[in-house]
Amino acid sequence: MGHHDEAELHYKAALDLTERMGARPWLAHTKEDFARMLIDRDSPGDSEHARELLDSALRTYRELGLPARAEHCADALIGV
């Protein structure tokens, strides 16, 4: 909705929470969603950060045996 800076704060809080909980699938989903927001915002440094988040999410999806999510995530990497 155009509130990228607010969204970034929420994503960072969600990353922290899901990491502390050990909720790996949700952590990967959050990283992917956060990356997509960064790609949409397109501020300096966003594409690099988005690529890091997507790379991490992709590794997690593959480790967890979630091929459909991994493919979806890999598709997002193509555009970064």
PyMOL Python script that loads the backbone (N, CA, C, O; Angstrom):
from pymol import cmd

cmd.read_pdbstr("""\
ATOM      1  N   MET A   1       0.812  -1.198   0.000  1.00  0.00           N
ATOM      2  CA  MET A   1       0.000   0.000   0.000  1.00  0.00           C
ATOM      3  C   MET A   1       0.856   1.263   0.000  1.00  0.00           C
ATOM      4  O   MET A   1       0.346   2.362   0.219  1.00  0.00           O
ATOM      5  N   GLY A   2       2.129   1.111  -0.240  1.00  0.00           N
ATOM      6  CA  GLY A   2       2.995   2.272  -0.304  1.00  0.00           C
ATOM      7  C   GLY A   2       3.633   2.673   1.012  1.00  0.00           C
ATOM      8  O   GLY A   2       4.381   3.650   1.059  1.00  0.00           O
ATOM      9  N   HIS A   3       3.359   1.951   2.067  1.00  0.00           N
ATOM     10  CA  HIS A   3       3.939   2.250   3.379  1.00  0.00           C
ATOM     11  C   HIS A   3       5.144   1.342   3.618  1.00  0.00           C
ATOM     12  O   HIS A   3       5.190   0.580   4.584  1.00  0.00           O
ATOM     13  N   HIS A   4       6.101   1.443   2.727  1.00  0.00           N
ATOM     14  CA  HIS A   4       7.240   0.526   2.740  1.00  0.00           C
ATOM     15  C   HIS A   4       8.087   0.625   4.003  1.00  0.00           C
ATOM     16  O   HIS A   4       8.551  -0.390   4.523  1.00  0.00           O
ATOM     17  N   ASP A   5       8.288   1.833   4.494  1.00  0.00           N
ATOM     18  CA  ASP A   5       9.131   1.988   5.681  1.00  0.00           C
ATOM     19  C   ASP A   5       8.477   1.364   6.912  1.00  0.00           C
ATOM     20  O   ASP A   5       9.149   0.742   7.734  1.00  0.00           O
ATOM     21  N   GLU A   6       7.166   1.536   7.030  1.00  0.00           N
ATOM     22  CA  GLU A   6       6.445   0.887   8.125  1.00  0.00           C
ATOM     23  C   GLU A   6       6.482  -0.630   7.967  1.00  0.00           C
ATOM     24  O   GLU A   6       6.677  -1.366   8.934  1.00  0.00           O
ATOM     25  N   ALA A   7       6.294  -1.075   6.746  1.00  0.00           N
ATOM     26  CA  ALA A   7       6.322  -2.513   6.479  1.00  0.00           C
ATOM     27  C   ALA A   7       7.678  -3.098   6.846  1.00  0.00           C
ATOM     28  O   ALA A   7       7.753  -4.201   7.388  1.00  0.00           O
ATOM     29  N   GLU A   8       8.746  -2.368   6.553  1.00  0.00           N
ATOM     30  CA  GLU A   8      10.087  -2.859   6.876  1.00  0.00           C
ATOM     31  C   GLU A   8      10.234  -3.115   8.376  1.00  0.00           C
ATOM     32  O   GLU A   8      10.816  -4.121   8.782  1.00  0.00           O
ATOM     33  N   LEU A   9       9.715  -2.222   9.181  1.00  0.00           N
ATOM     34  CA  LEU A   9       9.772  -2.404  10.640  1.00  0.00           C
ATOM     35  C   LEU A   9       9.012  -3.657  11.065  1.00  0.00           C
ATOM     36  O   LEU A   9       9.473  -4.407  11.925  1.00  0.00           O
ATOM     37  N   HIS A  10       7.863  -3.878  10.467  1.00  0.00           N
ATOM     38  CA  HIS A  10       7.058  -5.064  10.804  1.00  0.00           C
ATOM     39  C   HIS A  10       7.755  -6.349  10.353  1.00  0.00           C
ATOM     40  O   HIS A  10       7.754  -7.351  11.068  1.00  0.00           O
ATOM     41  N   TYR A  11       8.348  -6.306   9.160  1.00  0.00           N
ATOM     42  CA  TYR A  11       9.071  -7.488   8.676  1.00  0.00           C
ATOM     43  C   TYR A  11      10.260  -7.806   9.569  1.00  0.00           C
ATOM     44  O   TYR A  11      10.516  -8.972   9.868  1.00  0.00           O
ATOM     45  N   LYS A  12      10.984  -6.786   9.995  1.00  0.00           N
ATOM     46  CA  LYS A  12      12.136  -7.026  10.866  1.00  0.00           C
ATOM     47  C   LYS A  12      11.697  -7.633  12.198  1.00  0.00           C
ATOM     48  O   LYS A  12      12.357  -8.530  12.722  1.00  0.00           O
ATOM     49  N   ALA A  13      10.594  -7.149  12.738  1.00  0.00           N
ATOM     50  CA  ALA A  13      10.067  -7.716  13.980  1.00  0.00           C
ATOM     51  C   ALA A  13       9.618  -9.162  13.762  1.00  0.00           C
ATOM     52  O   ALA A  13       9.846 -10.018  14.617  1.00  0.00           O
ATOM     53  N   ALA A  14       8.988  -9.432  12.634  1.00  0.00           N
ATOM     54  CA  ALA A  14       8.535 -10.790  12.329  1.00  0.00           C
ATOM     55  C   ALA A  14       9.720 -11.732  12.124  1.00  0.00           C
ATOM     56  O   ALA A  14       9.673 -12.885  12.550  1.00  0.00           O
ATOM     57  N   LEU A  15      10.770 -11.255  11.481  1.00  0.00           N
ATOM     58  CA  LEU A  15      11.973 -12.077  11.314  1.00  0.00           C
ATOM     59  C   LEU A  15      12.563 -12.450  12.667  1.00  0.00           C
ATOM     60  O   LEU A  15      12.935 -13.601  12.899  1.00  0.00           O
ATOM     61  N   ASP A  16      12.644 -11.478  13.547  1.00  0.00           N
ATOM     62  CA  ASP A  16      13.193 -11.728  14.876  1.00  0.00           C
ATOM     63  C   ASP A  16      12.343 -12.747  15.634  1.00  0.00           C
ATOM     64  O   ASP A  16      12.877 -13.678  16.236  1.00  0.00           O
ATOM     65  N   LEU A  17      11.039 -12.571  15.602  1.00  0.00           N
ATOM     66  CA  LEU A  17      10.138 -13.466  16.319  1.00  0.00           C
ATOM     67  C   LEU A  17      10.192 -14.893  15.775  1.00  0.00           C
ATOM     68  O   LEU A  17      10.330 -15.846  16.542  1.00  0.00           O
ATOM     69  N   THR A  18      10.083 -15.041  14.458  1.00  0.00           N
ATOM     70  CA  THR A  18      10.069 -16.381  13.885  1.00  0.00           C
ATOM     71  C   THR A  18      11.419 -17.080  14.064  1.00  0.00           C
ATOM     72  O   THR A  18      11.479 -18.300  14.217  1.00  0.00           O
ATOM     73  N   GLU A  19      12.494 -16.300  14.044  1.00  0.00           N
ATOM     74  CA  GLU A  19      13.807 -16.902  14.274  1.00  0.00           C
ATOM     75  C   GLU A  19      13.930 -17.397  15.718  1.00  0.00           C
ATOM     76  O   GLU A  19      14.419 -18.500  15.959  1.00  0.00           O
ATOM     77  N   ARG A  20      13.490 -16.585  16.665  1.00  0.00           N
ATOM     78  CA  ARG A  20      13.553 -16.993  18.075  1.00  0.00           C
ATOM     79  C   ARG A  20      12.670 -18.203  18.352  1.00  0.00           C
ATOM     80  O   ARG A  20      12.996 -19.033  19.201  1.00  0.00           O
ATOM     81  N   MET A  21      11.552 -18.305  17.635  1.00  0.00           N
ATOM     82  CA  MET A  21      10.636 -19.433  17.813  1.00  0.00           C
ATOM     83  C   MET A  21      11.154 -20.704  17.135  1.00  0.00           C
ATOM     84  O   MET A  21      10.709 -21.809  17.443  1.00  0.00           O
ATOM     85  N   GLY A  22      12.091 -20.532  16.220  1.00  0.00           N
ATOM     86  CA  GLY A  22      12.569 -21.683  15.466  1.00  0.00           C
ATOM     87  C   GLY A  22      11.563 -22.145  14.428  1.00  0.00           C
ATOM     88  O   GLY A  22      11.569 -23.309  14.027  1.00  0.00           O
ATOM     89  N   ALA A  23      10.709 -21.247  13.998  1.00  0.00           N
ATOM     90  CA  ALA A  23       9.658 -21.561  13.028  1.00  0.00           C
ATOM     91  C   ALA A  23      10.217 -21.373  11.619  1.00  0.00           C
ATOM     92  O   ALA A  23       9.925 -20.382  10.950  1.00  0.00           O
ATOM     93  N   ARG A  24      11.019 -22.332  11.181  1.00  0.00           N
ATOM     94  CA  ARG A  24      11.753 -22.196   9.923  1.00  0.00           C
ATOM     95  C   ARG A  24      10.868 -21.960   8.703  1.00  0.00           C
ATOM     96  O   ARG A  24      11.207 -21.111   7.878  1.00  0.00           O
ATOM     97  N   PRO A  25       9.756 -22.665   8.549  1.00  0.00           N
ATOM     98  CA  PRO A  25       8.926 -22.365   7.370  1.00  0.00           C
ATOM     99  C   PRO A  25       8.419 -20.925   7.375  1.00  0.00           C
ATOM    100  O   PRO A  25       8.435 -20.251   6.345  1.00  0.00           O
ATOM    101  N   TRP A  26       7.972 -20.461   8.531  1.00  0.00           N
ATOM    102  CA  TRP A  26       7.460 -19.089   8.620  1.00  0.00           C
ATOM    103  C   TRP A  26       8.571 -18.067   8.468  1.00  0.00           C
ATOM    104  O   TRP A  26       8.348 -16.982   7.931  1.00  0.00           O
ATOM    105  N   LEU A  27       9.759 -18.401   8.934  1.00  0.00           N
ATOM    106  CA  LEU A  27      10.911 -17.519   8.746  1.00  0.00           C
ATOM    107  C   LEU A  27      11.202 -17.381   7.252  1.00  0.00           C
ATOM    108  O   LEU A  27      11.435 -16.274   6.766  1.00  0.00           O
ATOM    109  N   ALA A  28      11.191 -18.486   6.533  1.00  0.00           N
ATOM    110  CA  ALA A  28      11.436 -18.439   5.086  1.00  0.00           C
ATOM    111  C   ALA A  28      10.345 -17.640   4.371  1.00  0.00           C
ATOM    112  O   ALA A  28      10.649 -16.840   3.487  1.00  0.00           O
ATOM    113  N   HIS A  29       9.085 -17.845   4.741  1.00  0.00           N
ATOM    114  CA  HIS A  29       7.986 -17.085   4.129  1.00  0.00           C
ATOM    115  C   HIS A  29       8.163 -15.592   4.377  1.00  0.00           C
ATOM    116  O   HIS A  29       7.972 -14.774   3.477  1.00  0.00           O
ATOM    117  N   THR A  30       8.529 -15.248   5.604  1.00  0.00           N
ATOM    118  CA  THR A  30       8.703 -13.841   5.953  1.00  0.00           C
ATOM    119  C   THR A  30       9.852 -13.232   5.164  1.00  0.00           C
ATOM    120  O   THR A  30       9.743 -12.106   4.679  1.00  0.00           O
ATOM    121  N   LYS A  31      10.953 -13.966   5.033  1.00  0.00           N
ATOM    122  CA  LYS A  31      12.082 -13.466   4.249  1.00  0.00           C
ATOM    123  C   LYS A  31      11.675 -13.238   2.799  1.00  0.00           C
ATOM    124  O   LYS A  31      12.037 -12.228   2.197  1.00  0.00           O
ATOM    125  N   GLU A  32      10.923 -14.178   2.246  1.00  0.00           N
ATOM    126  CA  GLU A  32      10.490 -14.022   0.854  1.00  0.00           C
ATOM    127  C   GLU A  32       9.568 -12.822   0.695  1.00  0.00           C
ATOM    128  O   GLU A  32       9.729 -12.034  -0.237  1.00  0.00           O
ATOM    129  N   ASP A  33       8.615 -12.681   1.588  1.00  0.00           N
ATOM    130  CA  ASP A  33       7.686 -11.546   1.516  1.00  0.00           C
ATOM    131  C   ASP A  33       8.415 -10.215   1.713  1.00  0.00           C
ATOM    132  O   ASP A  33       8.142  -9.242   1.010  1.00  0.00           O
ATOM    133  N   PHE A  34       9.336 -10.180   2.667  1.00  0.00           N
ATOM    134  CA  PHE A  34      10.119  -8.977   2.920  1.00  0.00           C
ATOM    135  C   PHE A  34      10.911  -8.617   1.668  1.00  0.00           C
ATOM    136  O   PHE A  34      10.953  -7.452   1.273  1.00  0.00           O
ATOM    137  N   ALA A  35      11.536  -9.607   1.044  1.00  0.00           N
ATOM    138  CA  ALA A  35      12.313  -9.367  -0.177  1.00  0.00           C
ATOM    139  C   ALA A  35      11.437  -8.781  -1.278  1.00  0.00           C
ATOM    140  O   ALA A  35      11.846  -7.857  -1.981  1.00  0.00           O
ATOM    141  N   ARG A  36      10.243  -9.318  -1.422  1.00  0.00           N
ATOM    142  CA  ARG A  36       9.344  -8.800  -2.459  1.00  0.00           C
ATOM    143  C   ARG A  36       8.957  -7.353  -2.180  1.00  0.00           C
ATOM    144  O   ARG A  36       8.811  -6.564  -3.114  1.00  0.00           O
ATOM    145  N   MET A  37       8.789  -6.992  -0.909  1.00  0.00           N
ATOM    146  CA  MET A  37       8.498  -5.611  -0.572  1.00  0.00           C
ATOM    147  C   MET A  37       9.689  -4.717  -0.920  1.00  0.00           C
ATOM    148  O   MET A  37       9.511  -3.618  -1.445  1.00  0.00           O
ATOM    149  N   LEU A  38      10.910  -5.193  -0.625  1.00  0.00           N
ATOM    150  CA  LEU A  38      12.101  -4.414  -0.942  1.00  0.00           C
ATOM    151  C   LEU A  38      12.248  -4.212  -2.446  1.00  0.00           C
ATOM    152  O   LEU A  38      12.632  -3.133  -2.897  1.00  0.00           O
ATOM    153  N   ILE A  39      11.944  -5.243  -3.215  1.00  0.00           N
ATOM    154  CA  ILE A  39      11.995  -5.133  -4.672  1.00  0.00           C
ATOM    155  C   ILE A  39      11.000  -4.080  -5.146  1.00  0.00           C
ATOM    156  O   ILE A  39      11.307  -3.281  -6.031  1.00  0.00           O
ATOM    157  N   ASP A  40       9.814  -4.081  -4.557  1.00  0.00           N
ATOM    158  CA  ASP A  40       8.790  -3.101  -4.910  1.00  0.00           C
ATOM    159  C   ASP A  40       9.216  -1.688  -4.518  1.00  0.00           C
ATOM    160  O   ASP A  40       8.995  -0.740  -5.272  1.00  0.00           O
ATOM    161  N   ARG A  41       9.825  -1.544  -3.343  1.00  0.00           N
ATOM    162  CA  ARG A  41      10.243  -0.219  -2.871  1.00  0.00           C
ATOM    163  C   ARG A  41      11.377   0.329  -3.719  1.00  0.00           C
ATOM    164  O   ARG A  41      11.361   1.502  -4.092  1.00  0.00           O
ATOM    165  N   ASP A  42      12.368  -0.512  -4.031  1.00  0.00           N
ATOM    166  CA  ASP A  42      13.466  -0.170  -4.930  1.00  0.00           C
ATOM    167  C   ASP A  42      14.285   1.042  -4.479  1.00  0.00           C
ATOM    168  O   ASP A  42      14.644   1.888  -5.298  1.00  0.00           O
ATOM    169  N   SER A  43      14.577   1.125  -3.195  1.00  0.00           N
ATOM    170  CA  SER A  43      15.478   2.162  -2.681  1.00  0.00           C
ATOM    171  C   SER A  43      16.917   1.662  -2.808  1.00  0.00           C
ATOM    172  O   SER A  43      17.142   0.471  -3.026  1.00  0.00           O
ATOM    173  N   PRO A  44      17.895   2.567  -2.672  1.00  0.00           N
ATOM    174  CA  PRO A  44      19.295   2.130  -2.741  1.00  0.00           C
ATOM    175  C   PRO A  44      19.573   1.010  -1.723  1.00  0.00           C
ATOM    176  O   PRO A  44      19.233   1.132  -0.546  1.00  0.00           O
ATOM    177  N   GLY A  45      20.183  -0.056  -2.184  1.00  0.00           N
ATOM    178  CA  GLY A  45      20.524  -1.193  -1.334  1.00  0.00           C
ATOM    179  C   GLY A  45      19.435  -2.233  -1.203  1.00  0.00           C
ATOM    180  O   GLY A  45      19.688  -3.330  -0.704  1.00  0.00           O
ATOM    181  N   ASP A  46      18.229  -1.914  -1.639  1.00  0.00           N
ATOM    182  CA  ASP A  46      17.112  -2.852  -1.489  1.00  0.00           C
ATOM    183  C   ASP A  46      17.298  -4.125  -2.305  1.00  0.00           C
ATOM    184  O   ASP A  46      16.988  -5.216  -1.827  1.00  0.00           O
ATOM    185  N   SER A  47      17.798  -3.999  -3.525  1.00  0.00           N
ATOM    186  CA  SER A  47      17.925  -5.205  -4.352  1.00  0.00           C
ATOM    187  C   SER A  47      18.952  -6.168  -3.774  1.00  0.00           C
ATOM    188  O   SER A  47      18.766  -7.383  -3.841  1.00  0.00           O
ATOM    189  N   GLU A  48      20.036  -5.640  -3.204  1.00  0.00           N
ATOM    190  CA  GLU A  48      21.044  -6.503  -2.594  1.00  0.00           C
ATOM    191  C   GLU A  48      20.476  -7.215  -1.368  1.00  0.00           C
ATOM    192  O   GLU A  48      20.687  -8.412  -1.174  1.00  0.00           O
ATOM    193  N   HIS A  49      19.756  -6.460  -0.552  1.00  0.00           N
ATOM    194  CA  HIS A  49      19.146  -7.045   0.648  1.00  0.00           C
ATOM    195  C   HIS A  49      18.092  -8.078   0.254  1.00  0.00           C
ATOM    196  O   HIS A  49      17.989  -9.139   0.870  1.00  0.00           O
ATOM    197  N   ALA A  50      17.314  -7.757  -0.776  1.00  0.00           N
ATOM    198  CA  ALA A  50      16.285  -8.687  -1.251  1.00  0.00           C
ATOM    199  C   ALA A  50      16.925  -9.982  -1.733  1.00  0.00           C
ATOM    200  O   ALA A  50      16.420 -11.066  -1.441  1.00  0.00           O
ATOM    201  N   ARG A  51      18.022  -9.884  -2.462  1.00  0.00           N
ATOM    202  CA  ARG A  51      18.703 -11.086  -2.954  1.00  0.00           C
ATOM    203  C   ARG A  51      19.181 -11.942  -1.783  1.00  0.00           C
ATOM    204  O   ARG A  51      19.042 -13.164  -1.823  1.00  0.00           O
ATOM    205  N   GLU A  52      19.738 -11.329  -0.750  1.00  0.00           N
ATOM    206  CA  GLU A  52      20.196 -12.079   0.430  1.00  0.00           C
ATOM    207  C   GLU A  52      19.033 -12.802   1.094  1.00  0.00           C
ATOM    208  O   GLU A  52      19.146 -13.974   1.455  1.00  0.00           O
ATOM    209  N   LEU A  53      17.918 -12.102   1.252  1.00  0.00           N
ATOM    210  CA  LEU A  53      16.741 -12.704   1.879  1.00  0.00           C
ATOM    211  C   LEU A  53      16.201 -13.853   1.036  1.00  0.00           C
ATOM    212  O   LEU A  53      15.854 -14.907   1.568  1.00  0.00           O
ATOM    213  N   LEU A  54      16.130 -13.652  -0.265  1.00  0.00           N
ATOM    214  CA  LEU A  54      15.618 -14.697  -1.148  1.00  0.00           C
ATOM    215  C   LEU A  54      16.542 -15.908  -1.179  1.00  0.00           C
ATOM    216  O   LEU A  54      16.074 -17.047  -1.177  1.00  0.00           O
ATOM    217  N   ASP A  55      17.850 -15.670  -1.207  1.00  0.00           N
ATOM    218  CA  ASP A  55      18.806 -16.781  -1.168  1.00  0.00           C
ATOM    219  C   ASP A  55      18.621 -17.612   0.098  1.00  0.00           C
ATOM    220  O   ASP A  55      18.627 -18.842   0.048  1.00  0.00           O
ATOM    221  N   SER A  56      18.460 -16.940   1.218  1.00  0.00           N
ATOM    222  CA  SER A  56      18.282 -17.629   2.493  1.00  0.00           C
ATOM    223  C   SER A  56      16.961 -18.399   2.525  1.00  0.00           C
ATOM    224  O   SER A  56      16.916 -19.549   2.962  1.00  0.00           O
ATOM    225  N   ALA A  57      15.896 -17.762   2.063  1.00  0.00           N
ATOM    226  CA  ALA A  57      14.590 -18.425   2.029  1.00  0.00           C
ATOM    227  C   ALA A  57      14.630 -19.647   1.114  1.00  0.00           C
ATOM    228  O   ALA A  57      14.080 -20.696   1.449  1.00  0.00           O
ATOM    229  N   LEU A  58      15.276 -19.511  -0.028  1.00  0.00           N
ATOM    230  CA  LEU A  58      15.378 -20.617  -0.975  1.00  0.00           C
ATOM    231  C   LEU A  58      16.111 -21.809  -0.362  1.00  0.00           C
ATOM    232  O   LEU A  58      15.680 -22.952  -0.512  1.00  0.00           O
ATOM    233  N   ARG A  59      17.212 -21.541   0.324  1.00  0.00           N
ATOM    234  CA  ARG A  59      17.946 -22.624   0.998  1.00  0.00           C
ATOM    235  C   ARG A  59      17.055 -23.333   2.014  1.00  0.00           C
ATOM    236  O   ARG A  59      17.039 -24.562   2.089  1.00  0.00           O
ATOM    237  N   THR A  60      16.322 -22.551   2.788  1.00  0.00           N
ATOM    238  CA  THR A  60      15.452 -23.128   3.811  1.00  0.00           C
ATOM    239  C   THR A  60      14.348 -23.967   3.176  1.00  0.00           C
ATOM    240  O   THR A  60      14.082 -25.081   3.626  1.00  0.00           O
ATOM    241  N   TYR A  61      13.705 -23.445   2.140  1.00  0.00           N
ATOM    242  CA  TYR A  61      12.657 -24.209   1.462  1.00  0.00           C
ATOM    243  C   TYR A  61      13.199 -25.548   0.969  1.00  0.00           C
ATOM    244  O   TYR A  61      12.547 -26.582   1.114  1.00  0.00           O
ATOM    245  N   ARG A  62      14.381 -25.519   0.392  1.00  0.00           N
ATOM    246  CA  ARG A  62      14.974 -26.762  -0.117  1.00  0.00           C
ATOM    247  C   ARG A  62      15.302 -27.722   1.025  1.00  0.00           C
ATOM    248  O   ARG A  62      15.054 -28.923   0.918  1.00  0.00           O
ATOM    249  N   GLU A  63      15.857 -27.196   2.119  1.00  0.00           N
ATOM    250  CA  GLU A  63      16.181 -28.042   3.277  1.00  0.00           C
ATOM    251  C   GLU A  63      14.930 -28.671   3.872  1.00  0.00           C
ATOM    252  O   GLU A  63      14.970 -29.806   4.347  1.00  0.00           O
ATOM    253  N   LEU A  64      13.824 -27.947   3.849  1.00  0.00           N
ATOM    254  CA  LEU A  64      12.576 -28.436   4.421  1.00  0.00           C
ATOM    255  C   LEU A  64      11.770 -29.298   3.449  1.00  0.00           C
ATOM    256  O   LEU A  64      10.712 -29.818   3.803  1.00  0.00           O
ATOM    257  N   GLY A  65      12.270 -29.445   2.232  1.00  0.00           N
ATOM    258  CA  GLY A  65      11.563 -30.258   1.248  1.00  0.00           C
ATOM    259  C   GLY A  65      10.278 -29.622   0.760  1.00  0.00           C
ATOM    260  O   GLY A  65       9.254 -30.292   0.631  1.00  0.00           O
ATOM    261  N   LEU A  66      10.334 -28.320   0.488  1.00  0.00           N
ATOM    262  CA  LEU A  66       9.173 -27.581  -0.005  1.00  0.00           C
ATOM    263  C   LEU A  66       9.456 -27.095  -1.433  1.00  0.00           C
ATOM    264  O   LEU A  66       9.723 -25.912  -1.645  1.00  0.00           O
ATOM    265  N   PRO A  67       9.398 -28.013  -2.415  1.00  0.00           N
ATOM    266  CA  PRO A  67       9.813 -27.651  -3.770  1.00  0.00           C
ATOM    267  C   PRO A  67       8.956 -26.575  -4.438  1.00  0.00           C
ATOM    268  O   PRO A  67       9.485 -25.753  -5.186  1.00  0.00           O
ATOM    269  N   ALA A  68       7.669 -26.561  -4.190  1.00  0.00           N
ATOM    270  CA  ALA A  68       6.822 -25.538  -4.807  1.00  0.00           C
ATOM    271  C   ALA A  68       7.190 -24.151  -4.297  1.00  0.00           C
ATOM    272  O   ALA A  68       7.266 -23.199  -5.074  1.00  0.00           O
ATOM    273  N   ARG A  69       7.418 -24.037  -2.987  1.00  0.00           N
ATOM    274  CA  ARG A  69       7.829 -22.748  -2.413  1.00  0.00           C
ATOM    275  C   ARG A  69       9.217 -22.361  -2.907  1.00  0.00           C
ATOM    276  O   ARG A  69       9.480 -21.188  -3.172  1.00  0.00           O
ATOM    277  N   ALA A  70      10.109 -23.349  -3.031  1.00  0.00           N
ATOM    278  CA  ALA A  70      11.460 -23.078  -3.526  1.00  0.00           C
ATOM    279  C   ALA A  70      11.394 -22.542  -4.953  1.00  0.00           C
ATOM    280  O   ALA A  70      12.102 -21.595  -5.295  1.00  0.00           O
ATOM    281  N   GLU A  71      10.555 -23.136  -5.778  1.00  0.00           N
ATOM    282  CA  GLU A  71      10.425 -22.679  -7.166  1.00  0.00           C
ATOM    283  C   GLU A  71       9.867 -21.260  -7.216  1.00  0.00           C
ATOM    284  O   GLU A  71      10.339 -20.434  -7.996  1.00  0.00           O
ATOM    285  N   HIS A  72       8.878 -20.979  -6.399  1.00  0.00           N
ATOM    286  CA  HIS A  72       8.282 -19.644  -6.332  1.00  0.00           C
ATOM    287  C   HIS A  72       9.336 -18.620  -5.927  1.00  0.00           C
ATOM    288  O   HIS A  72       9.397 -17.527  -6.490  1.00  0.00           O
ATOM    289  N   CYS A  73      10.153 -18.974  -4.961  1.00  0.00           N
ATOM    290  CA  CYS A  73      11.204 -18.110  -4.465  1.00  0.00           C
ATOM    291  C   CYS A  73      12.288 -17.926  -5.536  1.00  0.00           C
ATOM    292  O   CYS A  73      12.769 -16.812  -5.746  1.00  0.00           O
ATOM    293  N   ALA A  74      12.667 -19.002  -6.203  1.00  0.00           N
ATOM    294  CA  ALA A  74      13.688 -18.926  -7.256  1.00  0.00           C
ATOM    295  C   ALA A  74      13.222 -18.012  -8.389  1.00  0.00           C
ATOM    296  O   ALA A  74      14.025 -17.289  -8.978  1.00  0.00           O
ATOM    297  N   ASP A  75      11.932 -18.045  -8.688  1.00  0.00           N
ATOM    298  CA  ASP A  75      11.387 -17.150  -9.721  1.00  0.00           C
ATOM    299  C   ASP A  75      11.579 -15.681  -9.330  1.00  0.00           C
ATOM    300  O   ASP A  75      11.872 -14.841 -10.182  1.00  0.00           O
ATOM    301  N   ALA A  76      11.413 -15.377  -8.049  1.00  0.00           N
ATOM    302  CA  ALA A  76      11.596 -14.005  -7.587  1.00  0.00           C
ATOM    303  C   ALA A  76      13.055 -13.580  -7.712  1.00  0.00           C
ATOM    304  O   ALA A  76      13.338 -12.411  -7.975  1.00  0.00           O
ATOM    305  N   LEU A  77      13.980 -14.514  -7.526  1.00  0.00           N
ATOM    306  CA  LEU A  77      15.404 -14.201  -7.642  1.00  0.00           C
ATOM    307  C   LEU A  77      15.782 -13.769  -9.051  1.00  0.00           C
ATOM    308  O   LEU A  77      16.711 -12.982  -9.233  1.00  0.00           O
ATOM    309  N   ILE A  78      15.075 -14.275 -10.037  1.00  0.00           N
ATOM    310  CA  ILE A  78      15.384 -13.928 -11.420  1.00  0.00           C
ATOM    311  C   ILE A  78      15.234 -12.419 -11.654  1.00  0.00           C
ATOM    312  O   ILE A  78      15.988 -11.823 -12.423  1.00  0.00           O
ATOM    313  N   GLY A  79      14.263 -11.820 -10.987  1.00  0.00           N
ATOM    314  CA  GLY A  79      14.002 -10.403 -11.186  1.00  0.00           C
ATOM    315  C   GLY A  79      14.862  -9.463 -10.370  1.00  0.00           C
ATOM    316  O   GLY A  79      14.729  -8.246 -10.489  1.00  0.00           O
ATOM    317  N   VAL A  80      15.742 -10.001  -9.542  1.00  0.00           N
ATOM    318  CA  VAL A  80      16.553  -9.128  -8.676  1.00  0.00           C
ATOM    319  C   VAL A  80      17.910  -8.920  -9.300  1.00  0.00           C
ATOM    320  O   VAL A  80      18.748  -8.218  -8.735  1.00  0.00           O
TER     321      VAL A  80
END
""", "prot")
cmd.dss("prot")
cmd.show_as("cartoon", "prot")
cmd.util.cbc("prot")
cmd.orient("prot")
